Amino acid sequence: MESRLKVLGHPLHPMLVMFPVALLITAVIFDVVDAAGGPDYLAEAAYWNIAVGLVGGLLAAAAGSVDLFALPTGTRAKRVGLTHAAANLAVILLFAAVWAVRLNADSRAAGGALIAIEVVAVAILGISAWLGGELVDRLGVGVDREADLDAPSSLRPSSAAQGIGDVR
């Protein structure tokens, strides 16, 4: 299935994903360094990284939704896509909560509880990124008109891969 939203022949969703992922991960790194005694400006930078990452994440979600709704119901691709979307929604909601708490705080610094929430959100983001890779690399969603939308998980070795390296 080819992507419904393209720019110069390339799917839009993967282009939009990179910025929010990088911004949110960098925010967590900045908050951890700040909490460990780093320079005060890192908390402010983390706060703004989260703000911009949330906006970028919403744009990426909108583009991804177009392709998600185009996937045929009952396919593995649809199930993986829905799980990917749900995980990303959880990430956006967790980081939005962290941002909202910091918005009205006396300081933009994140305490231990907020950093813990950020770490959980980044762990979910890692799982979701793997699922996005599964959609593109294994199932061909967005890039291959003749994609096998029911291909097995890449975590399950194929029969051809099982024979590789066998010495008899």
Phi and psi in degrees as a GROMACS rama.xvg file:
@    title "Ramachandran Plot"
@    xaxis  label "Phi"
@    yaxis  label "Psi"
@TYPE xy
-83.6836  152.859  GLU-2
-64.4238  144.482  SER-3
-82.1279  -25.4463  ARG-4
-112.791  117.431  LEU-5
-132.474  153.184  LYS-6
-126.796  118.784  VAL-7
51.95  38.8759  LEU-8
85.5659  0.283026  GLY-9
-113.912  142.829  HIS-10
-59.1441  136.852  PRO-11
-75.049  -40.491  LEU-12
-54.4879  -49.8071  HIS-13
-62.5661  -28.7908  PRO-14
-67.2092  -37.008  MET-15
-81.1397  -19.524  LEU-16
-71.83  -34.8086  VAL-17
-60.0986  -41.2846  MET-18
-66.8743  -51.0436  PHE-19
-63.2955  -36.8254  PRO-20
-60.2181  -49.5829  VAL-21
-64.5201  -42.1081  ALA-22
-65.0512  -42.3156  LEU-23
-70.8069  -40.1229  LEU-24
-64.6647  -42.5146  ILE-25
-64.1681  -36.5173  THR-26
-59.6719  -43.0942  ALA-27
-64.7269  -43.0152  VAL-28
-60.6078  -45.6595  ILE-29
-60.7693  -42.0018  PHE-30
-66.25  -39.2193  ASP-31
-65.128  -44.7222  VAL-32
-64.8648  -41.2722  VAL-33
-61.5499  -45.3684  ASP-34
-65.5777  -26.6975  ALA-35
-85.179  7.70797  ALA-36
103.807  13.9714  GLY-37
-70.836  -178.889  GLY-38
-62.186  146.066  PRO-39
-61.6104  -30.1268  ASP-40
-66.4134  -16.9557  TYR-41
-65.9648  -35.315  LEU-42
-63.7275  -42.8758  ALA-43
-65.0527  -42.2662  GLU-44
-63.3025  -41.1935  ALA-45
-62.2762  -43.43  ALA-46
-57.0513  -47.2257  TYR-47
-73.3175  -31.589  TRP-48
-60.85  -41.7551  ASN-49
-64.1757  -45.2787  ILE-50
-57.9837  -49.6324  ALA-51
-70.2736  -36.7976  VAL-52
-62.2501  -36.8259  GLY-53
-65.6807  -44.0683  LEU-54
-61.8141  -47.0171  VAL-55
-62.8785  -38.047  GLY-56
-64.4695  -38.6995  GLY-57
-67.1282  -38.7357  LEU-58
-65.1251  -43.1206  LEU-59
-63.3246  -39.2394  ALA-60
-64.4204  -40.0654  ALA-61
-62.6979  -44.2787  ALA-62
-66.4461  -41.546  ALA-63
-65.6119  -33.2139  GLY-64
-62.6004  -35.4014  SER-65
-60.4506  -45.9818  VAL-66
-71.2764  -36.9444  ASP-67
-60.2626  -45.9845  LEU-68
-67.7099  -20.8191  PHE-69
-83.2544  -13.6922  ALA-70
-69.5562  137.384  LEU-71
-65.6428  136.831  PRO-72
-63.7861  143.762  THR-73
89.7237  -1.5478  GLY-74
-94.0897  157.644  THR-75
-61.7346  -36.8938  ARG-76
-59.0068  -40.5558  ALA-77
-64.8186  -42.7912  LYS-78
-64.6717  -45.4693  ARG-79
-65.2689  -41.0257  VAL-80
-61.9773  -41.5191  GLY-81
-66.5394  -38.7084  LEU-82
-65.8355  -42.4108  THR-83
-58.051  -46.8508  HIS-84
-65.3947  -42.6214  ALA-85
-63.6542  -41.6677  ALA-86
-63.2083  -42.7437  ALA-87
-66.2267  -36.1996  ASN-88
-62.7813  -41.5826  LEU-89
-60.7406  -42.7601  ALA-90
-61.3119  -47.4453  VAL-91
-61.2982  -44.2293  ILE-92
-65.4174  -40.5166  LEU-93
-64.7371  -46.9094  LEU-94
-68.616  -32.6332  PHE-95
-64.3737  -39.0609  ALA-96
-64.3195  -44.4204  ALA-97
-60.8077  -44.8092  VAL-98
-62.9483  -43.3558  TRP-99
-63.5167  -39.2902  ALA-100
-63.2948  -42.1285  VAL-101
-74.8045  -22.9526  ARG-102
-58.2575  -45.0874  LEU-103
-102.025  6.71707  ASN-104
-77.4333  158.755  ALA-105
-65.0575  -30.8325  ASP-106
-128.01  149.527  SER-107
-80.22  -3.51942  ARG-108
-67.2538  142.51  ALA-109
-95.7196  135.376  ALA-110
-85.6117  -175.502  GLY-111
-59.0689  -40.1692  GLY-112
-66.4196  -42.8896  ALA-113
-65.9978  -38.9691  LEU-114
-64.9434  -38.7636  ILE-115
-61.2943  -42.3414  ALA-116
-62.8094  -41.9745  ILE-117
-61.8021  -41.6224  GLU-118
-64.8337  -41.8443  VAL-119
-61.393  -44.1947  VAL-120
-61.4812  -40.8154  ALA-121
-68.7283  -34.2892  VAL-122
-64.025  -43.3085  ALA-123
-63.802  -39.3752  ILE-124
-60.4004  -39.1717  LEU-125
-62.6765  -42.5852  GLY-126
-63.5596  -44.3313  ILE-127
-64.0556  -37.4469  SER-128
-63.6456  -39.8308  ALA-129
-62.3001  -42.6951  TRP-130
-62.2796  -39.2999  LEU-131
-63.021  -39.8468  GLY-132
-64.0803  -38.0969  GLY-133
-61.819  -42.466  GLU-134
-60.612  -45.363  LEU-135
-81.4961  -53.8907  VAL-136
-76.9015  -36.5077  ASP-137
-94.4329  -43.26  ARG-138
-96.5966  -10.7285  LEU-139
71.6912  16.5355  GLY-140
-66.3624  130.428  VAL-141
87.3031  -12.5046  GLY-142
-128.933  -20.7803  VAL-143
-126.449  115.121  ASP-144
-60.0587  -31.6344  ARG-145
-101.823  29.4068  GLU-146
-60.2119  145.03  ALA-147
-90.7726  95.296  ASP-148
-73.1157  0.552618  LEU-149
-121.315  21.7938  ASP-150
-59.5082  146.564  ALA-151
-69.1596  163.544  PRO-152
-58.9787  145.894  SER-153
-71.1584  -11.2679  SER-154
-78.7457  -14.6101  LEU-155
-98.7083  120.277  ARG-156
-66.0768  138.37  PRO-157
-78.3256  164.005  SER-158
-64.3995  -32.966  SER-159
-67.9365  -39.0877  ALA-160
-70.3058  -29.4804  ALA-161
-66.4515  -30.0922  GLN-162
-80.4429  -17.031  GLY-163
-68.9944  129.596  ILE-164
84.9604  -5.40753  GLY-165
-69.0242  128.422  ASP-166
-111.318  122.876  VAL-167
